[in-house]
Amino acid sequence: MSKVNFTFTVKLDDNEFIRVDEHLYTTRSSLQGEELKIHVLSKCCLKVLKNFEGQLTQPVIEEWLLLSKALDQSCSYESQWDDKKILKELIAGSEHPVSWYANHCRVS
């Protein structure tokens, strides 16, 4: 069995993706697996990231995704998090433990 690499072009609407560094975050799950730098997100997550377009870096997004999982696993599942506040802290370079985010970024 041989392996063949293809290069392809995809047209996406502005509300379907955000580009950060060399990575593409999109709501189009059909693109998952086409390229290692294509990541599938929910529409909700994409909407939050769009608020910070131009300010995001790949390490900030990776930290945000890990932090979101950590908060969901370590706190009450019913808790909702202020993702905008979390991203502002990460973009500013603030270093906080997960407990700080749990205490300061819970949606009331």
C-alpha positions in Angstrom: 0.0 0.0 0.0 1.4 3.4 -1.0 0.9 6.8 0.6 0.1 9.9 -1.4 0.0 13.4 -0.1 -2.5 15.9 -1.5 -2.6 19.7 -1.3 -6.0 21.1 -1.2 -7.9 24.4 -1.0 -10.9 25.0 1.2 -13.2 28.0 1.3 -14.5 28.9 4.7 -16.8 31.7 5.9 -15.3 34.1 8.4 -17.6 32.7 11.1 -16.3 29.2 10.6 -12.6 29.6 11.5 -9.9 31.5 13.2 -6.2 31.3 12.2 -3.6 31.4 15.0 0.0 31.3 13.9 0.2 28.3 11.5 -2.9 26.6 13.0 -6.5 26.7 11.8 -9.3 26.4 14.3 -12.7 25.6 12.7 -16.1 24.3 13.3 -16.0 22.2 10.2 -15.4 18.7 11.5 -15.1 17.3 8.0 -11.6 18.9 7.9 -10.3 17.0 11.0 -7.5 14.7 10.0 -6.7 16.5 6.8 -3.8 18.3 8.3 -2.2 18.2 11.7 -2.6 22.0 12.1 -6.4 21.9 11.7 -8.3 21.7 14.9 -12.0 21.4 15.3 -13.8 23.5 17.9 -17.5 24.1 18.9 -19.2 27.2 17.6 -19.2 28.5 21.2 -15.5 28.2 21.5 -14.9 29.8 18.1 -17.1 32.7 19.0 -15.0 33.3 22.2 -11.7 33.1 20.3 -13.0 35.5 17.6 -13.2 38.2 20.3 -9.4 38.0 20.6 -8.4 37.6 17.0 -5.0 39.1 16.4 -4.0 38.7 20.0 -3.9 34.9 20.3 -0.8 32.7 20.0 -0.8 28.9 19.8 0.6 28.5 23.4 -2.3 30.7 24.7 -4.9 28.6 23.0 -3.3 25.3 24.1 -3.1 26.7 27.7 -6.8 27.8 27.5 -7.9 24.4 26.3 -6.0 22.6 29.0 -7.2 25.0 31.7 -10.8 24.5 30.6 -10.5 20.8 31.0 -8.8 21.1 34.3 -11.5 23.5 35.6 -14.3 21.2 34.4 -12.6 18.1 36.1 -11.6 19.7 39.4 -14.8 21.8 40.0 -18.5 21.2 39.9 -19.6 20.1 36.5 -22.4 22.7 36.6 -20.0 25.5 37.0 -19.6 27.8 34.0 -16.4 29.7 33.3 -15.8 33.2 32.0 -13.7 32.2 29.0 -13.1 35.9 28.0 -11.6 36.6 31.4 -9.5 33.5 31.3 -8.2 34.4 27.8 -7.5 38.0 28.9 -5.3 36.7 31.7 -3.5 34.2 29.5 -2.9 36.8 26.7 -1.5 39.2 29.4 0.9 36.5 30.4 -0.4 36.3 34.0 0.6 33.1 35.7 -2.0 31.7 38.1 -2.7 28.3 39.5 -5.9 26.5 38.5 -7.4 27.4 41.9 -7.1 31.1 41.0 -9.2 30.6 37.9 -11.7 28.5 39.8 -12.1 31.3 42.3 -12.0 34.3 40.0 -13.5 33.2 36.6 -16.7 31.5 37.6 -19.8 32.9 35.9 -22.3 34.1 38.5 
